[in-house]
């Protein structure tokens, strides 16, 4: 009955009316990561929670076109700089990390829909093959080459408090990864050293320079997502993660001067002080993972919230795309200026 009520509320148009009235003066920023075709060999090794199939991405873009006015990074920058009005119910589409599949699949879907986007790139990952250690662990586990209890034993000496996995589930693996993220990078490298062969699936996952150029030519702007993907709150040199990322991306693109105007925080990790340092480093728009809508009058703020977009946000247990779920998820977010 509850599920039927959601469908009815959306089909009746009442949710859409609520959204048009409530969110006319807000900028919604949605955050994607990967998108792949299930036929792509990378599909079987990816993180399933952060990877949307191309079909669901296409349906999501159609939802955005129906209920929002999708804007570009440049439009948001102009609104910030000059006070130029954004359209009612503005929405900005962003992608984190710099995955090559964004060029392979997200770009064509955006172009078919006639929509712009924004990719936040990890500067040091450009042109590399394997992804970040978190995704490589998930890949090895999905391929049956890694057990959570073995990983737990390997990292036990480096943990401040004892931890033992409950089972061999994805949930336990994510808890193990959360513990590893808190360990010094050098120690983490030693722990993962014996697994290096298992952690390499032989596929290329990260975007290269040619794909960056293709994304830009196709209407996807580029921002930064740190230099190394280290959470800013754990970085030993925050300024290197901020300014160093811009300089490295400029080097990749053959630009004499770094000109990236936007960035997002890896893992969403930041403090007010770190956000201000990003602003002082020259980023005009700084994006968080705080799931709020952003008021746009008299102009958008420089520190903006984003709403995560994961598979279970839009897909039910029967594999059906659920626009009613997506409407309830997005339309009711709190509107709040972060800075």
Secondary structure, DSSP 4 states (H G I P E B T S, - for coil): -HHHHHHHHHHTTHHHHHHHHHSTTEEEEEEE-EEE-TTSGGGGGS-GGGEEEHHHHHHHHHHHHHH-EE--HHHHHHHHHH-PPPPTTEEEEEEEE-BHHIIIIIHHHHHHHT--EEEEE-GGGTT-SS--HHHHHHHHHHTT---HHHHHHHHGGG-SS----SSSSHHHHHHHHHHHHTS-HHHHHHHHHTTHHHH--S---B--HHHHHHHHHTTEEEEE--SS---TTT-S-HHHHHHHHHHHHHHHHT-SS----EEE-GGG---HHHHHHHHHTT-SEEE-----BEE-SSS--SEE--EE--HHHHB-TTS-B-HHHHHHHHHTPPB----
